C-alpha cells in the first residue's frame, strides 16, 4: 500500500515541480513574477482562487471543528460564502486599480504610514497562515509513512518544497499549479464523499453513532461562538490580499468578475463536501487515535475508510491542496516586502532582474519564518483564527473604506490598522483584566470594535480627504 501512496505523491510532486519550472522559464519582468504579466483568463482565475482559499484551514481546522461540532463547522466557511457574494461587486474595481499589492492601494488612498502598517499586518497574518499549511502537510506525510516520517520531519519536507516551487516563478507558478490541484481536489471529493456516507451507514448510521447535537445548525457551539468562526472568515475574504493579487493578475475586468461566479459555486460545493467527509469520518472513527488528533480526520479517513486507490488519491489531493495554499500565502507577503519596502524605500531604481532576484530571496526568508512558527504551533484551528483575526480587524475595514467611503481619512485608516493589530497581538495577555462576558471571547470582537471605533472617531476629528487623494482611487469607481 505504501508503494501506491508513494507513487501518487511522487506523481503529484513531479507535476507541480514541472509546472513551476516551465512557468519560471517565462518570467522576464517584475510584472511577470508578481502578477503573472496580468494575463490570467477567467478559468485559471476560478481554479487558483478556489485552490488558494481552501487549504489546511478547511482540511484540518475545519475538519477538527466538524469532528467535534458536526454541522456547526459550516459556520467557518459560511463567512467566506457571504464574502464572495459581496466580492462579486468589488472584483472589477480591484482589476481597474491594477496594482501589485494592497499596500499600494492603502498609500494611494491614504498615506505612507498606512502602507507600512498594512504591510506589517499582512506579514503577521500570512506567515501564520503559511505556517499551519506546513504543519498540515507534515501531518499528511506522517499518516502516509508513520514509521519513517514524523510530523515535524514532514513539516520540514513540505516547507522546503513549497519554498522552492514558489521562489521559481512567483504568481505564474502559483496560479498554474492551482489549475491542476483545484481540478484534482474537486473531482476526488465529489467521488469520495458519497462512498464514505454509505460506508458510515447512511443517514440512519450517522444518527446511531453521532450525538444529536451534530445535526443541529449550530452543532455543539452557541451563537456567539458561531460568530467567532463566521466573522473572521467573512472579513478575511473581503480584504484578502491573495484574492486582490489574483484580480490584479486578471486579463481583464470581465475575467475578474466572471471568475467570482465560478469561485462562489466551487467554494460552496467543495467546503460542504470537506465538512461532510469529516463528519462521516467522525462516525466511522469516534474513538481511538483520531479522537486524540481530530485535525487529522480527513487524511486518516482517506487512508483507513476508502479503497486503497481512492484513499491514495484523496490523500494526494489533500497534500497538493496544502502545498497550493502555502504557496499562495507565502508568495503574497514576499511581494509586500519587495514592492512595499525594497522598491519603495531601499532601491526605487532597481532593474527588473534585480527585483526578481530579491523577490525570490524574500520567499526563502519568509518561508523560514513560517517554518519556525509551524514547528511550535499546537492547534491549527487556533492558529487559523489568530491569523484571520489580525487581517480581519486591521485591514478589511480600511480596504473596504478605500473603495466605498469618501469620508474616511488617512489618519483614521492608520489608527484603525494599528488598533486592530495591537489588540489581536496582545489579547491573550490582557483579556483577563476585562469582565467575564468579554474576557471569555476570542480576539475578533474586541479587535474589530477597536479598529472600527478608531476608523470612525479619528476620521471625524481629522480633515476630510482632499480631492487629490480621492482622485487617486477614482478610476476604480
C-alpha positions as CSV (number, residue, x, y, z in Angstrom):
1,X,0.0,0.0,0.0
2,X,2.9,2.4,0.8
3,X,4.1,1.9,-2.8
4,X,0.7,3.1,-4.1
5,X,0.7,6.1,-1.8
6,X,4.3,6.9,-2.7
7,X,3.5,6.6,-6.4
8,X,0.6,9.1,-6.1
9,X,2.6,11.6,-4.1
10,X,5.7,11.4,-6.4
11,X,3.4,11.9,-9.4
12,X,1.8,14.9,-7.9
13,X,5.1,16.3,-6.8
14,X,6.6,15.8,-10.2
15,X,3.7,17.6,-11.9
16,X,3.9,20.5,-9.6
17,X,7.6,20.9,-9.9
18,X,7.3,20.6,-13.7
19,X,4.7,23.4,-13.8
20,X,6.9,25.6,-11.6
21,X,10.0,25.1,-13.8
22,X,8.0,25.6,-17.0
23,X,6.5,28.9,-15.7
24,X,9.9,30.0,-14.4
25,X,11.3,30.0,-17.9
26,X,8.7,32.6,-18.9
27,X,9.5,35.1,-16.1
28,X,11.2,38.1,-17.7
29,X,10.0,41.1,-15.6
30,X,8.6,42.2,-12.3
31,X,5.1,42.1,-13.6
32,X,5.6,38.5,-14.8
33,X,6.8,37.5,-11.4
34,X,4.4,39.4,-9.1
35,X,1.1,39.4,-11.2
36,X,1.7,36.8,-13.9
37,X,2.0,39.5,-16.5
38,X,-1.7,40.4,-15.9
39,X,-2.6,37.6,-18.3
40,X,-4.8,35.1,-16.3
41,X,-8.1,34.2,-18.0
42,X,-11.3,33.5,-16.1
43,X,-11.0,29.7,-15.9
44,X,-7.4,29.9,-14.5
45,X,-8.6,32.5,-12.0
46,X,-11.5,30.4,-10.8
47,X,-9.3,27.4,-10.1
48,X,-6.5,29.4,-8.5
49,X,-8.9,31.4,-6.3
50,X,-10.7,28.2,-5.2
51,X,-7.4,26.4,-4.5
52,X,-5.7,29.2,-2.7
53,X,-8.8,29.7,-0.4
54,X,-9.3,26.1,0.6
55,X,-6.2,24.7,2.3
56,X,-5.2,23.5,5.7
57,X,-7.7,25.9,7.3
58,X,-10.6,23.9,5.8
59,X,-8.9,20.4,5.5
60,X,-7.5,20.4,9.1
61,X,-9.0,23.2,11.2
62,X,-12.4,22.8,9.6
63,X,-12.3,19.1,9.9
64,X,-11.3,19.4,13.6
65,X,-14.3,21.6,14.1
66,X,-16.6,19.2,12.2
67,X,-15.4,16.2,14.2
68,X,-16.2,18.0,17.5
69,X,-19.2,20.2,16.4
70,X,-20.9,18.5,13.5
71,X,-22.8,20.8,11.2
72,X,-21.7,23.8,13.3
73,X,-18.4,23.6,11.5
74,X,-20.1,25.1,8.4
75,X,-20.1,28.5,10.2
76,X,-16.4,28.8,9.3
77,X,-16.8,28.5,5.5
78,X,-20.2,30.3,5.6
79,X,-18.4,33.6,6.3
80,X,-16.4,33.1,3.2
81,X,-19.6,32.4,1.1
82,X,-21.2,35.7,2.2
83,X,-17.9,37.5,1.5
84,X,-17.8,36.0,-2.0
85,X,-21.3,37.4,-2.8
86,X,-20.0,40.9,-1.9
87,X,-16.7,40.4,-3.7
88,X,-18.7,40.0,-7.0
89,X,-19.1,43.8,-6.9
90,X,-15.5,44.5,-5.8
91,X,-13.6,42.5,-8.3
92,X,-13.9,44.8,-11.3
93,X,-12.9,47.8,-9.2
94,X,-9.8,45.9,-8.0
95,X,-8.8,45.0,-11.5
96,X,-9.2,48.6,-12.7
97,X,-6.8,49.7,-10.0
98,X,-4.4,47.1,-11.3
99,X,-1.5,47.5,-8.9
100,X,0.8,44.9,-7.3
101,X,-0.2,44.7,-3.6
102,X,-2.8,46.0,-1.2
103,X,-0.4,48.4,0.4
104,X,-0.2,50.1,-3.0
105,X,-3.9,50.8,-2.6
106,X,-3.5,51.9,1.0
107,X,-0.9,54.5,0.1
108,X,-2.8,55.7,-3.0
109,X,-6.0,56.3,-0.9
110,X,-4.4,57.2,2.5
111,X,-0.7,57.7,3.1
112,X,2.7,56.1,3.6
113,X,2.2,55.2,7.3
114,X,-1.0,53.3,6.3
115,X,1.1,51.4,3.7
116,X,3.8,50.5,6.2
117,X,1.3,49.4,8.9
118,X,-0.7,47.4,6.3
119,X,2.5,45.6,5.3
120,X,3.3,44.7,8.9
121,X,-0.3,43.3,9.5
122,X,-0.1,41.2,6.3
123,X,3.3,39.8,7.3
124,X,2.0,38.6,10.7
125,X,-1.3,37.2,9.2
126,X,0.1,35.5,6.1
127,X,3.1,33.8,7.6
128,X,0.9,32.4,10.3
129,X,-1.4,31.0,7.6
130,X,1.6,29.6,5.7
131,X,2.8,28.0,8.9
132,X,-0.2,25.9,9.5
133,X,-0.2,24.8,5.9
134,X,3.3,23.4,6.5
135,X,2.1,21.7,9.7
136,X,-0.9,20.2,8.0
137,X,1.3,18.8,5.2
138,X,3.6,17.3,7.7
139,X,0.7,15.5,9.3
140,X,-0.3,14.1,5.9
141,X,3.2,12.7,5.3
142,X,3.3,11.2,8.8
143,X,0.0,9.4,8.3
144,X,1.2,8.0,5.0
145,X,4.6,6.9,6.3
146,X,4.1,6.6,10.1
147,X,7.3,4.6,10.7
148,X,9.6,6.7,8.6
149,X,8.4,10.3,8.8
150,X,7.4,12.2,11.9
151,X,5.0,15.2,11.7
152,X,8.0,17.5,12.4
153,X,10.1,16.0,9.7
154,X,7.2,16.1,7.3
155,X,6.7,19.8,8.1
156,X,10.4,20.4,7.0
157,X,9.9,18.5,3.8
158,X,6.7,20.4,2.8
159,X,8.2,23.7,3.7
160,X,11.3,23.1,1.6
161,X,9.2,22.0,-1.4
162,X,6.8,25.0,-1.2
163,X,9.7,27.5,-0.8
164,X,11.4,26.1,-3.9
165,X,8.4,26.0,-6.2
166,X,7.1,29.4,-5.1
167,X,10.5,31.1,-5.5
168,X,10.9,29.8,-9.0
169,X,8.2,31.6,-10.9
170,X,6.1,33.6,-8.4
171,X,2.4,34.2,-9.3
172,X,2.6,32.4,-12.6
173,X,3.9,29.3,-10.9
174,X,1.3,29.6,-8.1
175,X,-1.7,30.1,-10.5
176,X,-0.9,27.3,-12.9
177,X,-0.1,24.8,-10.2
178,X,-3.6,25.7,-8.8
179,X,-5.2,24.7,-12.1
180,X,-4.0,21.1,-11.7
181,X,-4.6,21.0,-7.9
182,X,-8.1,22.6,-8.0
183,X,-9.3,20.1,-10.6
184,X,-7.9,17.1,-8.8
185,X,-9.3,18.0,-5.4
186,X,-12.8,18.8,-6.6
187,X,-13.2,15.6,-8.6
188,X,-11.8,13.4,-5.8
189,X,-14.0,14.9,-3.1
190,X,-17.1,14.6,-5.2
191,X,-16.4,10.9,-5.6
192,X,-15.2,10.2,-2.0
193,X,-18.0,11.9,0.0
194,X,-20.8,9.5,-1.1
195,X,-18.6,6.5,-0.7
196,X,-17.9,7.4,2.9
197,X,-21.6,8.3,3.5
198,X,-22.7,4.8,2.6
199,X,-19.9,3.2,4.5
200,X,-21.0,5.0,7.6
201,X,-24.5,3.5,7.2
202,X,-26.2,6.5,5.5
203,X,-28.4,8.8,7.5
204,X,-29.5,6.2,9.9
205,X,-26.0,5.0,10.6
206,X,-24.8,8.6,11.3
207,X,-27.7,9.2,13.7
208,X,-26.9,6.0,15.5
209,X,-23.3,6.9,16.2
210,X,-23.1,10.7,16.5
211,X,-24.8,12.9,19.2
212,X,-28.0,14.6,18.1
213,X,-26.2,18.0,18.5
214,X,-24.1,17.2,15.5
215,X,-27.1,17.6,13.2
216,X,-28.2,21.0,14.7
217,X,-27.3,24.1,12.6
218,X,-25.1,25.3,15.5
219,X,-23.8,21.9,16.3
220,X,-22.3,21.9,19.8
221,X,-21.5,25.6,19.8
222,X,-23.6,28.7,20.7
223,X,-24.4,31.6,18.5
224,X,-21.6,33.8,19.9
225,X,-19.0,31.1,19.1
226,X,-20.6,30.7,15.7
227,X,-19.9,34.4,15.0
228,X,-16.3,34.0,16.2
229,X,-15.9,31.5,13.3
230,X,-18.1,33.4,10.9
231,X,-16.8,37.0,11.2
232,X,-13.0,36.4,10.8
233,X,-13.7,34.3,7.7
234,X,-16.0,36.9,6.2
235,X,-13.7,39.8,6.8
236,X,-10.6,37.9,5.7
237,X,-12.4,37.1,2.4
238,X,-13.4,40.7,1.9
239,X,-9.9,42.1,2.4
240,X,-7.8,39.1,1.3
241,X,-4.6,40.3,-0.5
242,X,-4.1,36.9,-2.2
243,X,-7.5,37.4,-3.8
244,X,-6.8,41.0,-4.8
245,X,-3.5,40.0,-6.3
246,X,-5.3,37.4,-8.4
247,X,-7.7,40.1,-9.6
248,X,-4.7,42.4,-10.4
249,X,-3.4,39.4,-12.4
250,X,-6.6,39.0,-14.5
251,X,-6.5,39.5,-18.2
252,X,-9.5,41.9,-18.0
253,X,-12.2,43.3,-15.7
254,X,-14.7,40.9,-17.3
255,X,-12.4,37.9,-16.5
256,X,-12.1,39.1,-12.9
257,X,-15.9,39.3,-12.5
258,X,-16.7,36.0,-14.2
259,X,-14.1,34.2,-12.0
260,X,-16.0,35.2,-8.9
261,X,-19.2,33.4,-10.1
262,X,-17.2,30.2,-10.6
263,X,-15.5,30.7,-7.3
264,X,-18.7,31.0,-5.4
265,X,-20.1,27.8,-6.9
266,X,-16.9,25.9,-6.4
267,X,-16.3,27.0,-2.9
268,X,-19.8,26.2,-1.6
269,X,-19.7,22.7,-3.1
270,X,-16.1,21.9,-2.1
271,X,-16.2,23.2,1.5
272,X,-19.5,21.5,2.2
273,X,-18.0,18.2,0.9
274,X,-15.0,18.7,3.2
275,X,-17.2,19.2,6.3
276,X,-19.3,16.2,5.2
277,X,-16.3,14.0,4.8
278,X,-15.0,15.0,8.3
279,X,-18.5,14.2,9.8
280,X,-18.6,10.8,8.1
281,X,-15.1,10.2,9.4
282,X,-16.2,11.1,13.0
283,X,-18.9,8.5,12.7
284,X,-16.6,5.8,11.3
285,X,-13.8,6.5,13.9
286,X,-15.5,8.0,17.0
287,X,-12.7,6.8,19.3
288,X,-9.1,5.8,19.2
289,X,-6.1,7.6,17.7
290,X,-8.2,10.1,15.6
291,X,-10.2,11.2,18.7
292,X,-6.9,12.4,20.2
293,X,-5.9,14.3,17.0
294,X,-9.2,15.3,15.3
295,X,-7.5,17.7,12.9
296,X,-6.2,14.6,11.1
297,X,-9.8,13.4,10.4
298,X,-9.8,13.7,6.7
299,X,-6.3,12.2,5.9
300,X,-6.9,9.4,8.5
301,X,-10.4,8.6,6.9
302,X,-8.8,8.7,3.5
303,X,-6.2,6.1,4.5
304,X,-8.5,3.8,6.6
305,X,-12.0,4.4,5.3
306,X,-11.7,4.2,1.5
307,X,-10.5,1.7,-1.0
308,X,-6.7,1.9,-1.5
309,X,-6.6,3.8,-4.8
310,X,-9.3,6.3,-3.8
311,X,-7.7,6.8,-0.4
312,X,-4.4,7.4,-2.0
313,X,-5.9,9.9,-4.4
314,X,-7.8,11.8,-1.6
315,X,-4.6,11.9,0.5
316,X,-2.7,13.1,-2.5
317,X,-5.4,15.8,-3.1
318,X,-5.1,17.0,0.5
319,X,-1.3,17.0,0.1
320,X,-1.5,19.1,-3.1
321,X,-4.1,21.5,-1.6
322,X,-1.9,22.2,1.4
323,X,1.1,22.9,-1.0
324,X,-1.1,25.3,-3.1
325,X,-2.4,27.3,-0.2
326,X,1.1,27.5,1.4
327,X,2.5,28.8,-1.9
328,X,-0.2,31.5,-2.2
329,X,0.2,32.8,1.4
330,X,4.0,32.6,1.3
331,X,4.2,34.5,-2.0
332,X,1.8,37.2,-1.0
333,X,3.8,38.8,1.9
334,X,7.0,38.3,-0.1
335,X,5.6,40.7,-2.7
336,X,4.9,43.2,0.1
337,X,8.5,43.2,1.2
338,X,9.7,43.6,-2.4
339,X,7.2,46.1,-3.7
340,X,6.3,48.0,-0.5
341,X,9.7,48.0,1.2
342,X,12.6,47.2,-1.1
343,X,11.4,49.0,-4.3
344,X,9.6,51.8,-2.4
345,X,12.3,52.7,0.1
346,X,15.6,50.9,-0.4
347,X,16.2,50.6,-4.2
348,X,13.5,52.6,-6.1
349,X,15.6,52.4,-9.3
350,X,16.3,48.7,-9.1
351,X,16.2,46.9,-12.5
352,X,13.7,44.1,-13.4
353,X,16.3,41.4,-12.9
354,X,17.3,42.6,-9.5
355,X,13.7,42.9,-8.3
356,X,13.0,39.2,-9.4
357,X,16.2,38.0,-7.5
358,X,15.2,39.9,-4.4
359,X,11.7,38.6,-4.7
360,X,13.0,35.0,-4.6
361,X,15.2,35.8,-1.6
362,X,12.2,37.2,0.3
363,X,10.2,34.0,-0.4
364,X,13.0,32.0,1.2
365,X,13.3,34.2,4.2
366,X,9.6,34.4,4.9
367,X,9.4,30.6,4.3
368,X,11.9,30.1,7.1
369,X,9.9,32.3,9.4
370,X,6.7,30.4,8.7
371,X,8.5,27.1,9.2
372,X,9.7,28.3,12.6
373,X,6.1,29.1,13.6
374,X,4.9,25.7,12.2
375,X,7.2,23.7,14.4
376,X,5.9,25.4,17.5
377,X,2.1,25.6,16.6
378,X,0.0,23.3,18.7
379,X,-3.5,23.9,17.3
380,X,-4.1,24.5,13.6
381,X,-7.6,25.8,14.4
382,X,-6.3,28.3,17.0
383,X,-3.5,29.5,14.6
384,X,-6.1,29.9,11.8
385,X,-8.4,32.1,13.9
386,X,-5.4,34.2,15.1
387,X,-4.3,34.8,11.5
388,X,-7.8,35.6,10.3
389,X,-8.4,38.0,13.2
390,X,-5.3,40.1,12.6
391,X,-6.2,40.5,9.0
392,X,-9.9,41.0,9.6
393,X,-9.6,43.7,12.2
394,X,-6.5,45.5,10.9
395,X,-7.0,45.6,7.2
396,X,-10.5,44.7,5.9
397,X,-12.3,47.9,7.3
398,X,-9.8,50.3,5.7
399,X,-9.7,48.3,2.4
400,X,-13.5,48.5,2.0
401,X,-13.4,52.2,3.0
402,X,-10.8,52.8,0.3
403,X,-13.3,51.6,-2.3
404,X,-16.6,52.9,-0.8
405,X,-16.0,55.8,1.5
406,X,-15.0,59.4,0.7
407,X,-15.1,60.5,4.4
408,X,-12.5,58.1,6.0
409,X,-9.2,60.0,6.4
410,X,-5.6,58.8,6.1
411,X,-5.1,59.1,9.9
412,X,-8.3,57.3,10.6
413,X,-7.0,54.4,8.5
414,X,-3.7,54.4,10.3
415,X,-5.4,54.4,13.7
416,X,-7.7,51.6,12.6
417,X,-4.8,49.3,11.3
418,X,-2.8,50.0,14.4
419,X,-5.7,49.3,16.8
420,X,-6.8,46.1,15.1
421,X,-3.2,44.7,15.1
422,X,-2.3,45.7,18.6
423,X,-5.5,44.3,20.2
424,X,-5.1,41.0,18.4
425,X,-1.5,40.5,19.2
426,X,-1.9,41.5,22.9
427,X,-5.4,39.9,23.6
428,X,-4.0,36.7,25.2
429,X,-2.1,38.8,27.7
430,X,-4.7,41.4,28.5
431,X,-8.1,39.7,28.2
432,X,-8.1,38.5,31.9
433,X,-8.5,42.1,33.0
434,X,-11.9,42.5,31.4
435,X,-15.4,41.4,32.6
436,X,-16.1,37.7,32.1
437,X,-18.5,38.3,29.2
438,X,-15.7,39.8,27.2
439,X,-12.7,38.0,28.6
440,X,-14.1,34.6,27.5
441,X,-14.4,35.8,23.9
442,X,-11.8,35.3,21.1
443,X,-10.0,38.4,19.9
444,X,-12.2,39.1,16.9
445,X,-14.9,41.1,18.7
446,X,-12.6,43.4,20.7
447,X,-10.1,43.8,17.9
448,X,-12.8,44.6,15.3
449,X,-14.6,47.0,17.7
450,X,-11.3,48.8,18.4
451,X,-10.5,49.0,14.7
452,X,-13.9,50.4,13.7
453,X,-14.0,52.8,16.6
454,X,-10.6,54.2,15.7
455,X,-11.5,54.4,12.0
456,X,-14.7,56.4,12.7
457,X,-13.5,58.6,15.6
458,X,-10.2,59.6,14.1
459,X,-11.8,60.3,10.7
460,X,-14.3,62.6,12.4
461,X,-11.7,64.7,14.1
462,X,-9.2,65.0,11.2
463,X,-9.7,66.9,8.0
464,X,-11.6,65.3,5.2
465,X,-9.6,63.7,2.3
466,X,-8.6,66.2,-0.4
467,X,-9.9,65.9,-4.0
468,X,-6.4,64.9,-5.0
469,X,-6.4,62.0,-2.5
470,X,-9.8,60.8,-3.7
471,X,-8.8,61.2,-7.4
472,X,-6.1,58.6,-6.9
473,X,-8.7,55.9,-6.5
474,X,-11.5,57.5,-8.6
475,X,-10.6,55.3,-11.6
476,X,-11.9,52.3,-9.7
477,X,-15.4,53.8,-9.3
